[in-house]
Amino acid sequence: MTSRRATGGKTVYGARIGILMLDTKWPRVPGDTGHAATWPFPVLYKVVKGASAKVVIHEQGKGLGQAFLDAAADLVKEGADGITTTGGFLAIFQEQLAAHVKVPVASSSLMQIPLVQRLLPPGKRVGVLSVHGNRITDEHWRAVGAPLDTPVAGTENGREFTRVLLGDEMEMDYAKAEQDVLDAGDDLLRRHPEVGAIVCETHNMGPYARALNHRLGIPIYDVTTFVRWFHSGLEPRDYGHPGSSTPDVWRER
């Protein structure tokens, strides 16, 4: 008889990705990291108390380091095999988080920049769209291995997107928010025509990626492209290879 032993050690099984949530109340729709329907696989969430977008962006997460480490450790204990976040500015915690939880960490969509740059033809560069472009510092760029002169445009001069996120508002007009993102994309390419692809810093820009691609005609990479790739390594697709036909539940670590 074939053995059907299972190995324990987790609280929750089948959810490889653990997501560290900012402590917010703004609305989140599919495409946003914080909306569970964004993902084609189960995820675990943990809210980091007191981690507002304003503190993370304007104060570089001052005083929140231990809270993020503790929340990430809780997610791993509960069952996550990899950790991500809901904010691109959290790149500054990448090394601390990975060292603390001892599982792979994908803290920021900005980590895609070096890879995307290698995809582009000579003379083209990666540009970045951010909720607050002038708040990305050299520390953030170094944390993700990006050039310090990476072209950036932000939505802070728009009417809706940045205002709602930084003000933690209860309502968002998504048509206006989308227009803010499109305007920022237009501004980026107007100032930097050499930009051949965009990486969205903000983990709430997923809902606008398709519209941005249609508007600008260049590849758009956001947190959803990043985390789907990240997950694919944590749980590779089963192609029916001999020995892999046992149901996943029996093969969990």
N, C-alpha and C positions, 0 to 999 in steps of 0.2 A: 504493500500500500504506500502511495506517495505521502510523504510527510507534509503537514500543513501547519508548521510552527510559525508563530509570530513573535517578534521581538518588541517589547514595550519601551517605555522611557519618556514618552510624550503624554500630554493631556489630550491634545487634539491631533487627529491624523487626517492626511489628505490635503492640508493647506501648507504648501511649501514656503510661501512668502508671508512675512510679517511686516506690516506697514505702521510706522510711527506717525501718528496724527498730531498736527498742531491743534491747540485747544481753541476751536473756532465755532461760530454759529452761522456763517454765511451759507447760502444754498449751494449744494454740489449736485451736478448732473452727470450722466454717463459721459465718460471721457476725462473726468476729474479723478485724480488718484483716490480721493475720499469717497467715491461712489462705488459700491461693491460690484455693480453691474458693468463697470468698465472692464472688468477682468474676465477672461474666458476660463478661469480656474479659481478655486476657492482661495481666499486670503484671510489673514488674521489682522485685526486692528488693535492698536493700543494708543489711547490719548495721552499725550505728555502734558500734564496739568501746568497751566501758566505759560505754555509756549504759544504766545500770540504771534501772528505774522509780523506785527510791528516790532516786537522784541527781537525776533530772529533776523529781520531785515535791517532795521535801524541800529540795533545794538549787537549784532552778530551773535545772538543767542546768549548774551551775557548772563551768567548765573544759572543757566539751564543745562550745562554739560552733564552733571550727575543725573538729572531727571531723565535725559535722553538715554544714558547708559543703563539706568535701572529699567526703563520701559523696554528697551531692546532685549535685555536679559530676560525679562518676563515673557516676551514673545517667543524667544528661543526655548525657554522652559515649557511653554504651552504647546510648542510643536513646530515653530518656524525653522526652516533650514537656511533661510537667507532673509536679510533685513533691507527694507527700503524706507523712504520717508515721503512726506507730502510737501517738501519744499526744497527747491534747487539751491537755496542759500545754505542749506545744511551740509554742504560739501566740507565745510570747515571742521565737521565732527567725524569725517570719514575714518581717519586713522584711529581715533579714540574708540569709535564704535567697533571697528573690526578687531582691534586688540582686545576689547572687553568681552565681546560675545563669542569670539573665536569661530564664527561662521561667516560666509561671504556677505558683504555689505555693499549695497548700491545706493549711496546716500543722495546723489544728485544727478539729474538728467544731463548736467553739464559734463559729466564723465564721458559722454559720447563724443565730445569735440575732437580729441586726437584721432579716433577711428574715422569719423566722418571726413576729417581733413585728408586722410590718406585715400579716400574714395574719389576726391575731386581732381579734375585735370589741372595742369600747370596754370598758374595765374589766378586760380579761384581760391576763395577762403571761406571758412565757416563763420557765419554771423550768429548772433544770439539775440533773442527777444526775452525781455524780462519785465516783471511787474514793477521794477524800479531800477532802471539801467545804471544810474550813477552810484548805486549802492554795492555793485559788484567790485570787490577790491582785489588787489594783487594776491592776497591770501586765498581768496576763492579760486582764482585762476591757477595758482600753484597747486592747490589741493586736487584739482582735476587734470593737471598736466596740460593746460591750455596756454597759448601765447598771451602775454600780458597786454598786448595791443589788440586783442580780439575785438572786432567791431560789435557794438551793442546798440540796441534801441530799446527804450522802455515805454510802458503804457501810462506812466505817471502824469503825462499831460492830457490824457483822455478824460472822458466824462464819467466813466462807470467802473471799469475793471479794477484799477488800482485803488480807487476810492472805497469800493466795497470790501476788498480784501484787507487793506490796511486799517479800515475803520470797523471791520468785523460787523458789517451791516446784515440785517435779516433778509433783505430782498436784493435781487440783482436783475436788471434788464439785460437779458443775454444778447439781444440784438445790438444794444449799445456797447456791451462788453466786446462782442465780436468786432464791431467797427473800430474800437480802440486798438485791438490786436492787429487788424488789417492796416490801420493807419501807421502803427509802429513798424510793420513790415515794409510798407511803402517808404517810410522815412529811412529805414536801414538801407534799402537798395538804392535810394536816391543819393545818400551820402557815401555809400560803399558799393558801387556797381560791380566790384570784384567778388561780392558774396555769391557763392554758388550753391549754398545749402544753409539752412537755419536749424539751430538747436534751440528749443524753447526751454529757458531756465525754469520757468514757473510750472509747477506740477498741476496747475489748474488750467493750463492752456490746451489740453488735449481736445476739448470740444470744438476748437477753432482750427485745428491743424489742416483739415481738408479744405476749408474755405481759404486758408492762407496759401495752400499749395495751388489751388485754382487761380488765386489772385496773382501770385508772383511767378508761378511756373517753375519753381525749383523744389528740391526735396525738403521736407520738413520732418525733423526728428524731435520727439517730445518724450515725456516720461513713460507713455504707453509703449513706444517702440523699445525703450530701454528696459523696462521691467518685464515685458514679454520675452525679450532676449535673455534676460537674467534668469527667468523662470525656466526657460528651455534647457538650461544647463543643470538646474536643480532637479528637474524631472524630464529627462530626455524622452522623446516620443518612442513608443513601442511599435516596431515594425514587424513583430511576430518572429523575432530571432529565436532559435531554439533555446529553451531554458528560460525564456521571458514570458511564457504563457500563463504563469501562475498569477492570480489576481493580485493587484497592487497591495491590498490590505495585508497579504501574507508576506510581502517583501519590504514593509516599512522598517526603517531602522529604529 
